[in-house]
Amino acid sequence: RLRPGRPDMVERAELPSPASFETLIAWRRDVRRFKPDPVSPDLLAHLLDVANLAPSVGNSQPWRIVKIETPARRQAVRANFEAANSAAAARYDEARRAEYRSLKLAGFDRAPVHLCVFCDPDPVEGHGLGRQTMPVTLDYSCVGLITILWLLARTHGVGLGWVSILETAGFNQVLDVPAEWRFVGYILMGYPEEEHKDPELVRHGWQARGDMAERVLVR
């Protein structure tokens, strides 16, 4: 409900409770095990429209999102992942390598939605405001969009997995986008095969969640 006389303001009662938001964050999870069920185009469009409200430096909205549907392009990305994954595994000693190989690190085989997020390094929008000394804030803005999309998708029962084991050189050519766009993230989306409150890497003993107090410095 809009506040009377102030169409730019909403009543606080409409905002989600802190408890519900904190539960959502705990339940978010990086999803790699998907059902093959499709995500409706209308729902995906809605999720992207709302994510487009994400904050960005100078209101520049630098995100450029490519929806990958062509089988050959999907296969090229998957082959890229498999090569990068093998290279990453080779960095570990034998015991850790076996543990690494046991992890489910992507869901290319069943995720119905593949999105690639790029950053336009010089968007017309925003007129350069706020990014002259820190142009990397454009990339940060795109990460903010992904985070909002991630949380929003979970409220609709859709899971999201962010694939980071990729060699990004050549991605622009594979996906036929401008060479100057910067790769930010490859996103898989679909309905989760199973729901967990704990991250898969914690559940399978790869890395426990640390204490935030150990990461806060006072100077």
N, CA and C atoms as a LAMMPS dump frame, in Angstrom:
ITEM: TIMESTEP
0
ITEM: NUMBER OF ATOMS
657
ITEM: BOX BOUNDS ff ff ff
-5.0000000000000000e+02 5.0000000000000000e+02
-5.0000000000000000e+02 5.0000000000000000e+02
-5.0000000000000000e+02 5.0000000000000000e+02
ITEM: ATOMS id mol type element x y z
1 1 1 N 0.849 -1.196 0
2 1 2 C 0 0 0
3 1 3 C 0.879 1.238 0
4 2 1 N 0.597 2.167 -0.875
5 2 2 C 1.346 3.407 -0.907
6 2 3 C 0.926 4.317 0.23
7 3 1 N 1.863 5.039 0.769
8 3 2 C 1.566 5.969 1.849
9 3 3 C 0.811 7.18 1.273
10 4 1 N -0.33 7.572 1.887
11 4 2 C -1.124 8.7 1.385
12 4 3 C -0.272 9.951 1.215
13 5 1 N -0.37 10.563 0.043
14 5 2 C 0.348 11.792 -0.227
15 5 3 C 1.812 11.596 -0.567
16 6 1 N 2.312 10.365 -0.469
17 6 2 C 3.718 10.082 -0.784
18 6 3 C 3.785 8.839 -1.665
19 7 1 N 3.514 8.981 -2.952
20 7 2 C 3.5 7.804 -3.837
21 7 3 C 4.856 7.129 -3.966
22 8 1 N 5.921 7.784 -3.475
23 8 2 C 7.256 7.188 -3.544
24 8 3 C 7.582 6.369 -2.308
25 9 1 N 6.665 6.279 -1.351
26 9 2 C 6.938 5.572 -0.106
27 9 3 C 5.891 4.496 0.134
28 10 1 N 6.299 3.412 0.806
29 10 2 C 5.379 2.34 1.149
30 10 3 C 5.313 2.21 2.663
31 11 1 N 4.225 1.637 3.133
32 11 2 C 4.087 1.391 4.558
33 11 3 C 5.069 0.312 4.986
34 12 1 N 5.676 0.494 6.155
35 12 2 C 6.648 -0.478 6.641
36 12 3 C 6.025 -1.849 6.837
37 13 1 N 4.725 -1.901 7.104
38 13 2 C 4.065 -3.18 7.352
39 13 3 C 4.164 -4.108 6.144
40 14 1 N 4.399 -3.556 4.961
41 14 2 C 4.48 -4.387 3.768
42 14 3 C 5.85 -5.035 3.605
43 15 1 N 6.829 -4.589 4.338
44 15 2 C 8.164 -5.145 4.197
45 15 3 C 8.233 -6.522 4.863
46 16 1 N 9.075 -7.418 4.339
47 16 2 C 9.2 -8.735 4.967
48 16 3 C 9.826 -8.619 6.343
49 17 1 N 9.502 -9.57 7.215
50 17 2 C 10.073 -9.546 8.554
51 17 3 C 11.54 -9.95 8.497
52 18 1 N 12.356 -9.429 9.427
53 18 2 C 13.763 -9.852 9.459
54 18 3 C 13.907 -11.356 9.573
55 19 1 N 13.029 -11.991 10.356
56 19 2 C 13.135 -13.438 10.557
57 19 3 C 12.921 -14.188 9.25
58 20 1 N 11.93 -13.757 8.463
59 20 2 C 11.658 -14.463 7.211
60 20 3 C 12.801 -14.266 6.223
61 21 1 N 13.383 -13.081 6.215
62 21 2 C 14.492 -12.827 5.306
63 21 3 C 15.722 -13.634 5.713
64 22 1 N 15.986 -13.709 7.012
65 22 2 C 17.133 -14.474 7.486
66 22 3 C 16.947 -15.966 7.185
67 23 1 N 15.705 -16.448 7.28
68 23 2 C 15.428 -17.838 6.934
69 23 3 C 15.702 -18.079 5.456
70 24 1 N 15.299 -17.126 4.624
71 24 2 C 15.535 -17.237 3.183
72 24 3 C 17.023 -17.323 2.878
73 25 1 N 17.83 -16.499 3.534
74 25 2 C 19.272 -16.521 3.295
75 25 3 C 19.86 -17.872 3.702
76 26 1 N 19.418 -18.396 4.839
77 26 2 C 19.925 -19.69 5.304
78 26 3 C 19.511 -20.821 4.366
79 27 1 N 18.373 -20.649 3.703
80 27 2 C 17.792 -21.7 2.862
81 27 3 C 18.211 -21.561 1.4
82 28 1 N 18.912 -20.471 1.07
83 28 2 C 19.222 -20.151 -0.329
84 28 3 C 19.895 -21.3 -1.055
85 29 1 N 21.093 -21.652 -0.661
86 29 2 C 21.865 -22.755 -1.191
87 29 3 C 22.171 -22.675 -2.674
88 30 1 N 23.355 -23.159 -3.001
89 30 2 C 23.803 -23.273 -4.383
90 30 3 C 23.301 -24.618 -4.895
91 31 1 N 22.407 -24.586 -5.861
92 31 2 C 21.74 -25.815 -6.31
93 31 3 C 22.471 -26.397 -7.52
94 32 1 N 22.76 -27.683 -7.434
95 32 2 C 23.421 -28.368 -8.55
96 32 3 C 22.674 -29.617 -8.981
97 33 1 N 21.634 -29.96 -8.235
98 33 2 C 20.843 -31.154 -8.548
99 33 3 C 19.423 -30.69 -8.89
100 34 1 N 19.118 -30.727 -10.175
101 34 2 C 17.85 -30.181 -10.653
102 34 3 C 16.899 -31.275 -11.145
103 35 1 N 15.622 -31.004 -10.989
104 35 2 C 14.603 -31.78 -11.687
105 35 3 C 14.596 -31.314 -13.146
106 36 1 N 14.148 -32.164 -14.056
107 36 2 C 14.112 -31.74 -15.459
108 36 3 C 12.924 -30.837 -15.787
109 37 1 N 12.027 -30.617 -14.818
110 37 2 C 10.826 -29.807 -15.059
111 37 3 C 11.2 -28.417 -15.577
112 38 1 N 10.513 -27.933 -16.59
113 38 2 C 10.835 -26.604 -17.123
114 38 3 C 10.412 -25.483 -16.179
115 39 1 N 11.109 -24.365 -16.268
116 39 2 C 10.696 -23.131 -15.599
117 39 3 C 9.921 -22.328 -16.631
118 40 1 N 8.709 -21.927 -16.293
119 40 2 C 7.877 -21.255 -17.29
120 40 3 C 8.529 -19.948 -17.737
121 41 1 N 8.417 -19.633 -19.025
122 41 2 C 8.981 -18.375 -19.528
123 41 3 C 8.438 -17.159 -18.788
124 42 1 N 7.159 -17.202 -18.401
125 42 2 C 6.574 -16.067 -17.682
126 42 3 C 7.221 -15.891 -16.318
127 43 1 N 7.48 -17.007 -15.611
128 43 2 C 8.121 -16.911 -14.3
129 43 3 C 9.549 -16.404 -14.446
130 44 1 N 10.272 -16.927 -15.415
131 44 2 C 11.649 -16.472 -15.606
132 44 3 C 11.679 -14.987 -15.944
133 45 1 N 10.767 -14.553 -16.796
134 45 2 C 10.713 -13.129 -17.147
135 45 3 C 10.42 -12.285 -15.914
136 46 1 N 9.53 -12.775 -15.047
137 46 2 C 9.208 -12.053 -13.817
138 46 3 C 10.428 -11.966 -12.91
139 47 1 N 11.146 -13.076 -12.748
140 47 2 C 12.329 -13.084 -11.885
141 47 3 C 13.366 -12.089 -12.395
142 48 1 N 13.563 -12.053 -13.692
143 48 2 C 14.546 -11.132 -14.258
144 48 3 C 14.086 -9.682 -14.14
145 49 1 N 12.785 -9.46 -14.325
146 49 2 C 12.269 -8.09 -14.201
147 49 3 C 12.481 -7.553 -12.79
148 50 1 N 12.221 -8.384 -11.785
149 50 2 C 12.406 -7.93 -10.405
150 50 3 C 13.896 -7.778 -10.097
151 51 1 N 14.714 -8.72 -10.573
152 51 2 C 16.158 -8.616 -10.343
153 51 3 C 16.723 -7.351 -10.976
154 52 1 N 16.068 -6.871 -12.014
155 52 2 C 16.512 -5.651 -12.682
156 52 3 C 16.399 -4.426 -11.776
157 53 1 N 15.722 -4.568 -10.633
158 53 2 C 15.639 -3.492 -9.646
159 53 3 C 16.877 -3.454 -8.751
160 54 1 N 17.818 -4.357 -8.986
161 54 2 C 19.033 -4.405 -8.164
162 54 3 C 19.762 -3.069 -8.197
163 55 1 N 20.419 -2.7 -7.102
164 55 2 C 21.187 -1.453 -7.101
165 55 3 C 22.387 -1.563 -8.031
166 56 1 N 22.741 -0.454 -8.625
167 56 2 C 23.933 -0.429 -9.483
168 56 3 C 24.578 0.943 -9.367
169 57 1 N 25.885 0.986 -9.542
170 57 2 C 26.61 2.244 -9.403
171 57 3 C 26.079 3.268 -10.406
172 58 1 N 25.676 4.429 -9.9
173 58 2 C 25.142 5.474 -10.76
174 58 3 C 23.868 5.097 -11.481
175 59 1 N 23.186 4.054 -10.993
176 59 2 C 21.998 3.515 -11.671
177 59 3 C 22.327 3.16 -13.125
178 60 1 N 23.521 2.574 -13.298
179 60 2 C 24.026 2.277 -14.642
180 60 3 C 23.462 0.996 -15.246
181 61 1 N 22.946 0.087 -14.4
182 61 2 C 22.352 -1.168 -14.869
183 61 3 C 23.242 -1.846 -15.915
184 62 1 N 24.494 -2.16 -15.554
185 62 2 C 25.454 -2.635 -16.546
186 62 3 C 25.305 -4.101 -16.942
187 63 1 N 24.374 -4.817 -16.31
188 63 2 C 24.235 -6.234 -16.592
189 63 3 C 23.672 -6.466 -17.995
190 64 1 N 24.229 -7.46 -18.642
191 64 2 C 23.76 -7.926 -19.94
192 64 3 C 23.618 -9.428 -19.807
193 65 1 N 22.41 -9.94 -19.996
194 65 2 C 22.127 -11.344 -19.712
195 65 3 C 21.815 -12.091 -21.003
196 66 1 N 22.513 -13.19 -21.198
197 66 2 C 22.323 -14.028 -22.377
198 66 3 C 21.665 -15.33 -21.934
199 67 1 N 20.541 -15.646 -22.527
200 67 2 C 19.88 -16.921 -22.259
201 67 3 C 20.34 -17.917 -23.319
202 68 1 N 21.009 -18.979 -22.862
203 68 2 C 21.589 -19.933 -23.806
204 68 3 C 20.634 -21.09 -24.011
205 69 1 N 20.129 -21.219 -25.223
206 69 2 C 19.206 -22.298 -25.57
207 69 3 C 19.75 -23.194 -26.673
208 70 1 N 20.673 -22.692 -27.485
209 70 2 C 21.211 -23.469 -28.59
210 70 3 C 22.013 -24.659 -28.053
211 71 1 N 21.648 -25.905 -28.438
212 71 2 C 22.36 -27.081 -27.919
213 71 3 C 23.863 -27.02 -28.134
214 72 1 N 24.309 -26.53 -29.302
215 72 2 C 25.749 -26.487 -29.57
216 72 3 C 26.461 -25.544 -28.608
217 73 1 N 25.83 -24.424 -28.294
218 73 2 C 26.452 -23.48 -27.363
219 73 3 C 26.454 -24.049 -25.948
220 74 1 N 25.373 -24.701 -25.556
221 74 2 C 25.35 -25.329 -24.229
222 74 3 C 26.446 -26.389 -24.126
223 75 1 N 26.624 -27.146 -25.188
224 75 2 C 27.641 -28.188 -25.172
225 75 3 C 29.039 -27.589 -25.116
226 76 1 N 29.235 -26.463 -25.78
227 76 2 C 30.541 -25.804 -25.742
228 76 3 C 30.871 -25.348 -24.329
229 77 1 N 29.868 -24.821 -23.619
230 77 2 C 30.089 -24.387 -22.239
231 77 3 C 30.375 -25.593 -21.35
232 78 1 N 29.629 -26.668 -21.565
233 78 2 C 29.849 -27.861 -20.753
234 78 3 C 31.249 -28.429 -20.989
235 79 1 N 31.691 -28.449 -22.237
236 79 2 C 33.035 -28.944 -22.541
237 79 3 C 34.088 -28.053 -21.881
238 80 1 N 33.826 -26.757 -21.857
239 80 2 C 34.707 -25.813 -21.187
240 80 3 C 34.806 -26.167 -19.708
241 81 1 N 33.662 -26.405 -19.076
242 81 2 C 33.641 -26.763 -17.657
243 81 3 C 34.413 -28.054 -17.407
244 82 1 N 34.2 -29.052 -18.231
245 82 2 C 34.845 -30.342 -17.998
246 82 3 C 36.366 -30.224 -18.091
247 83 1 N 36.848 -29.428 -19.036
248 83 2 C 38.29 -29.229 -19.153
249 83 3 C 38.833 -28.458 -17.947
250 84 1 N 38.126 -27.401 -17.556
251 84 2 C 38.56 -26.606 -16.404
252 84 3 C 38.477 -27.418 -15.117
253 85 1 N 37.472 -28.275 -15.018
254 85 2 C 37.296 -29.098 -13.828
255 85 3 C 38.436 -30.106 -13.699
256 86 1 N 38.841 -30.691 -14.81
257 86 2 C 39.955 -31.641 -14.784
258 86 3 C 41.248 -30.945 -14.388
259 87 1 N 41.435 -29.745 -14.918
260 87 2 C 42.637 -28.983 -14.574
261 87 3 C 42.65 -28.615 -13.093
262 88 1 N 41.47 -28.257 -12.563
263 88 2 C 41.381 -27.904 -11.147
264 88 3 C 41.665 -29.117 -10.264
265 89 1 N 41.146 -30.275 -10.647
266 89 2 C 41.367 -31.485 -9.855
267 89 3 C 42.846 -31.845 -9.776
268 90 1 N 43.569 -31.583 -10.856
269 90 2 C 44.991 -31.943 -10.91
270 90 3 C 45.834 -31.145 -9.924
271 91 1 N 45.309 -30.05 -9.406
272 91 2 C 46.051 -29.205 -8.474
273 91 3 C 46.141 -29.822 -7.075
274 92 1 N 45.258 -30.784 -6.772
275 92 2 C 45.187 -31.341 -5.416
276 92 3 C 46.019 -32.61 -5.303
277 93 1 N 46.392 -32.935 -4.064
278 93 2 C 47.049 -34.218 -3.839
279 93 3 C 46.027 -35.334 -4.017
280 94 1 N 46.492 -36.564 -3.981
281 94 2 C 45.633 -37.697 -4.358
282 94 3 C 44.375 -37.795 -3.501
283 95 1 N 44.516 -37.665 -2.183
284 95 2 C 43.355 -37.805 -1.301
285 95 3 C 42.345 -36.687 -1.532
286 96 1 N 42.844 -35.451 -1.596
287 96 2 C 41.954 -34.315 -1.797
288 96 3 C 41.342 -34.353 -3.19
289 97 1 N 42.091 -34.864 -4.163
290 97 2 C 41.579 -34.972 -5.527
291 97 3 C 40.382 -35.923 -5.587
292 98 1 N 40.479 -37.034 -4.871
293 98 2 C 39.37 -37.985 -4.853
294 98 3 C 38.129 -37.35 -4.224
295 99 1 N 38.354 -36.582 -3.161
296 99 2 C 37.244 -35.885 -2.514
297 99 3 C 36.637 -34.848 -3.461
298 100 1 N 37.499 -34.127 -4.157
299 100 2 C 37.044 -33.127 -5.13
300 100 3 C 36.199 -33.793 -6.214
301 101 1 N 36.666 -34.897 -6.733
302 101 2 C 35.959 -35.595 -7.806
303 101 3 C 34.582 -36.099 -7.366
304 102 1 N 34.428 -36.309 -6.066
305 102 2 C 33.148 -36.828 -5.562
306 102 3 C 32.076 -35.745 -5.453
307 103 1 N 32.495 -34.474 -5.537
308 103 2 C 31.547 -33.377 -5.377
309 103 3 C 30.754 -33.15 -6.65
310 104 1 N 29.508 -32.751 -6.477
311 104 2 C 28.671 -32.352 -7.601
312 104 3 C 28.883 -30.853 -7.78
313 105 1 N 29.576 -30.452 -8.838
314 105 2 C 29.982 -29.063 -8.992
315 105 3 C 29.215 -28.319 -10.074
316 106 1 N 28.347 -28.985 -10.785
317 106 2 C 27.542 -28.312 -11.802
318 106 3 C 26.324 -29.169 -12.105
319 107 1 N 25.346 -28.582 -12.781
320 107 2 C 24.136 -29.309 -13.107
321 107 3 C 23.726 -29.117 -14.556
322 108 1 N 24.718 -29.122 -15.449
323 108 2 C 24.439 -28.883 -16.861
324 108 3 C 23.451 -29.896 -17.448
325 109 1 N 23.498 -31.125 -16.921
326 109 2 C 22.73 -32.196 -17.527
327 109 3 C 21.222 -32.021 -17.396
328 110 1 N 20.759 -31.327 -16.325
329 110 2 C 19.313 -31.26 -16.113
330 110 3 C 18.764 -29.85 -15.943
331 111 1 N 19.594 -28.886 -15.689
332 111 2 C 19.07 -27.527 -15.487
333 111 3 C 18.395 -27.027 -16.759
334 112 1 N 17.131 -26.64 -16.678
335 112 2 C 16.432 -26.197 -17.894
336 112 3 C 16.804 -24.798 -18.352
337 113 1 N 17.33 -23.976 -17.433
338 113 2 C 17.646 -22.59 -17.777
339 113 3 C 19.14 -22.35 -17.618
340 114 1 N 19.756 -21.828 -18.68
341 114 2 C 21.164 -21.447 -18.648
342 114 3 C 21.247 -19.956 -18.959
343 115 1 N 21.836 -19.189 -18.048
344 115 2 C 22.01 -17.756 -18.254
345 115 3 C 23.479 -17.407 -18.098
346 116 1 N 23.947 -16.502 -18.917
347 116 2 C 25.297 -15.988 -18.748
348 116 3 C 25.194 -14.489 -18.515
349 117 1 N 25.772 -14.032 -17.414
350 117 2 C 25.719 -12.619 -17.053
351 117 3 C 27.043 -11.957 -17.43
352 118 1 N 26.935 -10.907 -18.216
353 118 2 C 28.086 -10.107 -18.605
354 118 3 C 27.927 -8.697 -18.048
355 119 1 N 29.036 -7.978 -18.007
356 119 2 C 29.03 -6.582 -17.591
357 119 3 C 29.449 -5.718 -18.777
358 120 1 N 28.628 -4.736 -19.098
359 120 2 C 28.99 -3.746 -20.109
360 120 3 C 29.939 -2.755 -19.435
361 121 1 N 31.187 -2.653 -19.878
362 121 2 C 32.159 -1.814 -19.182
363 121 3 C 31.959 -0.318 -19.391
364 122 1 N 31.073 0.057 -20.313
365 122 2 C 30.855 1.478 -20.556
366 122 3 C 29.397 1.734 -20.936
367 123 1 N 28.477 1.46 -20.004
368 123 2 C 27.066 1.651 -20.328
369 123 3 C 26.718 3.133 -20.452
370 124 1 N 25.806 3.424 -21.361
371 124 2 C 25.328 4.803 -21.496
372 124 3 C 24.592 5.219 -20.225
373 125 1 N 23.829 4.283 -19.672
374 125 2 C 23.079 4.569 -18.457
375 125 3 C 24.03 4.938 -17.32
376 126 1 N 23.632 5.889 -16.521
377 126 2 C 24.426 6.312 -15.375
378 126 3 C 25.39 7.439 -15.675
379 127 1 N 25.709 7.642 -16.958
380 127 2 C 26.562 8.764 -17.379
381 127 3 C 27.876 8.814 -16.606
382 128 1 N 28.395 7.638 -16.226
383 128 2 C 29.691 7.57 -15.558
384 128 3 C 29.677 7.867 -14.076
385 129 1 N 28.497 8.172 -13.516
386 129 2 C 28.422 8.555 -12.109
387 129 3 C 28.939 7.448 -11.189
388 130 1 N 29.884 7.796 -10.305
389 130 2 C 30.323 6.908 -9.243
390 130 3 C 31.344 5.859 -9.624
391 131 1 N 31.693 5.771 -10.907
392 131 2 C 32.588 4.691 -11.304
393 131 3 C 33.9 5.165 -11.926
394 132 1 N 34.154 6.446 -11.901
395 132 2 C 35.355 6.959 -12.542
396 132 3 C 36.631 6.47 -11.856
397 133 1 N 36.638 6.457 -10.535
398 133 2 C 37.825 6.006 -9.81
399 133 3 C 37.795 4.518 -9.497
400 134 1 N 36.598 3.918 -9.541
401 134 2 C 36.463 2.484 -9.261
402 134 3 C 35.571 1.84 -10.315
403 135 1 N 36.058 1.648 -11.53
404 135 2 C 35.229 1.053 -12.577
405 135 3 C 34.771 -0.364 -12.255
406 136 1 N 35.486 -1.033 -11.334
407 136 2 C 35.099 -2.392 -10.955
408 136 3 C 33.728 -2.423 -10.283
409 137 1 N 33.227 -1.255 -9.841
410 137 2 C 31.895 -1.222 -9.237
411 137 3 C 30.821 -1.645 -10.233
412 138 1 N 31.097 -1.554 -11.509
413 138 2 C 30.159 -2.074 -12.51
414 138 3 C 30.009 -3.591 -12.355
415 139 1 N 31.136 -4.277 -12.188
416 139 2 C 31.098 -5.724 -11.987
417 139 3 C 30.397 -6.065 -10.672
418 140 1 N 30.703 -5.27 -9.619
419 140 2 C 30.032 -5.498 -8.344
420 140 3 C 28.515 -5.37 -8.499
421 141 1 N 28.084 -4.423 -9.304
422 141 2 C 26.652 -4.219 -9.525
423 141 3 C 26.028 -5.466 -10.142
424 142 1 N 26.737 -6.084 -11.077
425 142 2 C 26.221 -7.302 -11.717
426 142 3 C 26.134 -8.453 -10.721
427 143 1 N 27.103 -8.526 -9.815
428 143 2 C 27.058 -9.547 -8.766
429 143 3 C 25.853 -9.314 -7.859
430 144 1 N 25.55 -8.031 -7.589
431 144 2 C 24.37 -7.722 -6.79
432 144 3 C 23.103 -8.199 -7.465
433 145 1 N 23.012 -8.037 -8.775
434 145 2 C 21.849 -8.527 -9.51
435 145 3 C 21.72 -10.037 -9.363
436 146 1 N 22.842 -10.757 -9.496
437 146 2 C 22.783 -12.216 -9.377
438 146 3 C 22.31 -12.626 -7.987
439 147 1 N 22.792 -11.937 -6.964
440 147 2 C 22.391 -12.262 -5.592
441 147 3 C 20.887 -12.069 -5.4
442 148 1 N 20.363 -10.973 -5.917
443 148 2 C 18.925 -10.732 -5.789
444 148 3 C 18.138 -11.761 -6.587
445 149 1 N 18.596 -12.083 -7.786
446 149 2 C 17.928 -13.114 -8.582
447 149 3 C 17.927 -14.437 -7.839
448 150 1 N 19.028 -14.763 -7.196
449 150 2 C 19.197 -16.009 -6.447
450 150 3 C 18.165 -16.099 -5.321
451 151 1 N 18.095 -15.056 -4.5
452 151 2 C 17.161 -15.058 -3.378
453 151 3 C 15.713 -15.068 -3.864
454 152 1 N 15.427 -14.262 -4.863
455 152 2 C 14.068 -14.194 -5.387
456 152 3 C 13.635 -15.529 -5.971
457 153 1 N 14.524 -16.177 -6.723
458 153 2 C 14.186 -17.469 -7.315
459 153 3 C 13.782 -18.473 -6.246
460 154 1 N 14.485 -18.457 -5.116
461 154 2 C 14.17 -19.416 -4.054
462 154 3 C 12.787 -19.192 -3.473
463 155 1 N 12.326 -17.935 -3.438
464 155 2 C 10.975 -17.683 -2.923
465 155 3 C 9.916 -18.266 -3.844
466 156 1 N 10.275 -18.545 -5.076
467 156 2 C 9.355 -19.17 -6.039
468 156 3 C 9.646 -20.658 -6.214
469 157 1 N 10.506 -21.202 -5.351
470 157 2 C 10.82 -22.627 -5.415
471 157 3 C 11.839 -23 -6.462
472 158 1 N 12.415 -22.013 -7.132
473 158 2 C 13.404 -22.271 -8.178
474 158 3 C 14.798 -22.21 -7.573
475 159 1 N 15.66 -23.134 -7.952
476 159 2 C 17.025 -23.155 -7.46
477 159 3 C 17.977 -22.517 -8.462
478 160 1 N 19.108 -22.043 -7.958
479 160 2 C 20.107 -21.403 -8.809
480 160 3 C 21.486 -21.926 -8.43
481 161 1 N 22.269 -22.238 -9.449
482 161 2 C 23.648 -22.654 -9.251
483 161 3 C 24.567 -21.756 -10.062
484 162 1 N 25.623 -21.271 -9.417
485 162 2 C 26.568 -20.366 -10.063
486 162 3 C 27.822 -21.173 -10.384
487 163 1 N 28.069 -21.405 -11.665
488 163 2 C 29.198 -22.224 -12.095
489 163 3 C 30.428 -21.339 -12.23
490 164 1 N 31.448 -21.617 -11.442
491 164 2 C 32.659 -20.793 -11.465
492 164 3 C 33.861 -21.536 -12.033
493 165 1 N 33.715 -22.807 -12.307
494 165 2 C 34.848 -23.585 -12.824
495 165 3 C 34.782 -23.541 -14.349
496 166 1 N 35.203 -22.411 -14.881
497 166 2 C 35.16 -22.177 -16.323
498 166 3 C 36.387 -21.37 -16.734
499 167 1 N 36.844 -21.611 -17.922
500 167 2 C 37.882 -20.779 -18.527
501 167 3 C 37.149 -19.766 -19.399
502 168 1 N 37.148 -18.514 -18.98
503 168 2 C 36.257 -17.533 -19.613
504 168 3 C 36.788 -16.957 -20.919
505 169 1 N 38.05 -17.182 -21.234
506 169 2 C 38.574 -16.693 -22.514
507 169 3 C 37.804 -17.341 -23.658
508 170 1 N 37.331 -16.528 -24.564
509 170 2 C 36.592 -17.038 -25.703
510 170 3 C 35.096 -17.141 -25.505
511 171 1 N 34.619 -16.877 -24.286
512 171 2 C 33.191 -16.976 -24.011
513 171 3 C 32.377 -16.025 -24.892
514 172 1 N 32.877 -14.818 -25.06
515 172 2 C 32.136 -13.83 -25.838
516 172 3 C 31.925 -14.31 -27.268
517 173 1 N 32.94 -14.948 -27.826
518 173 2 C 32.831 -15.447 -29.187
519 173 3 C 31.858 -16.62 -29.253
520 174 1 N 31.941 -17.528 -28.278
521 174 2 C 31.041 -18.69 -28.249
522 174 3 C 29.582 -18.248 -28.175
523 175 1 N 29.312 -17.203 -27.39
524 175 2 C 27.939 -16.753 -27.193
525 175 3 C 27.566 -15.588 -28.114
526 176 1 N 28.486 -15.193 -28.975
527 176 2 C 28.226 -14.168 -29.994
528 176 3 C 27.744 -12.861 -29.363
529 177 1 N 28.537 -12.353 -28.431
530 177 2 C 28.234 -11.068 -27.791
531 177 3 C 29.431 -10.139 -27.99
532 178 1 N 29.259 -8.839 -27.762
533 178 2 C 30.363 -7.904 -27.973
534 178 3 C 31.629 -8.298 -27.203
535 179 1 N 32.759 -8.148 -27.864
536 179 2 C 34.03 -8.567 -27.282
537 179 3 C 34.375 -7.802 -26.016
538 180 1 N 33.871 -6.562 -25.888
539 180 2 C 34.233 -5.745 -24.724
540 180 3 C 33.428 -6.106 -23.47
541 181 1 N 32.349 -6.837 -23.605
542 181 2 C 31.597 -7.228 -22.414
543 181 3 C 32.46 -8.136 -21.545
544 182 1 N 32.388 -7.934 -20.22
545 182 2 C 33.156 -8.748 -19.283
546 182 3 C 32.288 -9.858 -18.702
547 183 1 N 32.804 -11.074 -18.749
548 183 2 C 32.093 -12.215 -18.172
549 183 3 C 32 -12.06 -16.656
550 184 1 N 30.806 -12.278 -16.094
551 184 2 C 30.619 -12.206 -14.639
552 184 3 C 30.22 -13.563 -14.067
553 185 1 N 29.266 -14.239 -14.668
554 185 2 C 28.852 -15.513 -14.097
555 185 3 C 27.998 -16.336 -15.03
556 186 1 N 28.157 -17.649 -14.919
557 186 2 C 27.307 -18.585 -15.669
558 186 3 C 26.336 -19.203 -14.666
559 187 1 N 25.058 -19.049 -14.942
560 187 2 C 24.008 -19.399 -13.984
561 187 3 C 23.145 -20.529 -14.53
562 188 1 N 22.919 -21.54 -13.697
563 188 2 C 21.985 -22.618 -14.012
564 188 3 C 20.782 -22.474 -13.104
565 189 1 N 19.582 -22.649 -13.669
566 189 2 C 18.368 -22.5 -12.871
567 189 3 C 17.378 -23.626 -13.18
568 190 1 N 16.629 -24.01 -12.157
569 190 2 C 15.606 -25.035 -12.299
570 190 3 C 15.066 -25.39 -10.933
571 191 1 N 14.134 -26.317 -10.896
572 191 2 C 13.563 -26.743 -9.616
573 191 3 C 14.491 -27.768 -8.955
574 192 1 N 14.846 -27.566 -7.671
575 192 2 C 15.794 -28.464 -7.004
576 192 3 C 15.254 -29.885 -6.863
577 193 1 N 16.148 -30.826 -7.003
578 193 2 C 15.801 -32.23 -6.803
579 193 3 C 15.601 -32.515 -5.321
580 194 1 N 16.308 -31.77 -4.484
581 194 2 C 16.207 -31.946 -3.03
582 194 3 C 16.482 -30.602 -2.36
583 195 1 N 15.972 -30.429 -1.155
584 195 2 C 16.121 -29.168 -0.425
585 195 3 C 16.996 -29.392 0.809
586 196 1 N 17.935 -28.477 1.032
587 196 2 C 18.811 -28.556 2.201
588 196 3 C 19.039 -27.165 2.759
589 197 1 N 19.19 -27.09 4.075
590 197 2 C 19.541 -25.818 4.704
591 197 3 C 21.045 -25.616 4.743
592 198 1 N 21.803 -26.706 4.667
593 198 2 C 23.257 -26.576 4.716
594 198 3 C 23.827 -26.687 3.299
595 199 1 N 24.897 -25.96 3.015
596 199 2 C 25.523 -26.033 1.691
597 199 3 C 26.067 -27.435 1.417
598 200 1 N 26.072 -27.821 0.158
599 200 2 C 26.558 -29.147 -0.209
600 200 3 C 28.019 -29.338 0.198
601 201 1 N 28.83 -28.284 0.074
602 201 2 C 30.246 -28.418 0.428
603 201 3 C 30.437 -28.619 1.926
604 202 1 N 29.517 -28.072 2.732
605 202 2 C 29.554 -28.319 4.174
606 202 3 C 29.063 -29.736 4.458
607 203 1 N 27.972 -30.1 3.815
608 203 2 C 27.351 -31.404 4.061
609 203 3 C 28.297 -32.557 3.723
610 204 1 N 29.128 -32.366 2.706
611 204 2 C 30.037 -33.443 2.283
612 204 3 C 31.451 -33.271 2.816
613 205 1 N 31.628 -32.351 3.78
614 205 2 C 32.895 -32.266 4.487
615 205 3 C 34.018 -31.537 3.78
616 206 1 N 33.71 -30.778 2.73
617 206 2 C 34.778 -30.057 2.028
618 206 3 C 35.25 -28.846 2.822
619 207 1 N 34.295 -28.054 3.335
620 207 2 C 34.646 -26.854 4.082
621 207 3 C 33.479 -26.438 4.954
622 208 1 N 33.735 -26.273 6.262
623 208 2 C 32.692 -25.819 7.184
624 208 3 C 32.531 -24.309 7.083
625 209 1 N 31.382 -23.816 7.513
626 209 2 C 31.149 -22.377 7.574
627 209 3 C 31.908 -21.805 8.763
628 210 1 N 32.687 -20.761 8.538
629 210 2 C 33.485 -20.18 9.609
630 210 3 C 32.727 -19.142 10.401
631 211 1 N 33.347 -18.678 11.452
632 211 2 C 32.77 -17.666 12.337
633 211 3 C 33.05 -16.282 11.755
634 212 1 N 32.009 -15.469 11.623
635 212 2 C 32.166 -14.133 11.058
636 212 3 C 33.115 -13.28 11.898
637 213 1 N 33.145 -13.509 13.199
638 213 2 C 34.02 -12.706 14.072
639 213 3 C 35.48 -12.846 13.673
640 214 1 N 35.838 -13.958 13.046
641 214 2 C 37.224 -14.172 12.616
642 214 3 C 37.545 -13.354 11.357
643 215 1 N 36.515 -12.802 10.717
644 215 2 C 36.695 -12.094 9.446
645 215 3 C 36.442 -10.596 9.565
646 216 1 N 36.218 -10.132 10.786
647 216 2 C 35.991 -8.709 11.018
648 216 3 C 37.211 -8.128 11.724
649 217 1 N 37.831 -7.141 11.121
650 217 2 C 39.006 -6.51 11.7
651 217 3 C 38.653 -5.145 12.27
652 218 1 N 39.268 -4.8 13.363
653 218 2 C 39.069 -3.481 13.971
654 218 3 C 40.401 -2.75 13.915
655 219 1 N 40.406 -1.563 13.376
656 219 2 C 41.647 -0.788 13.25
657 219 3 C 41.489 0.581 13.919
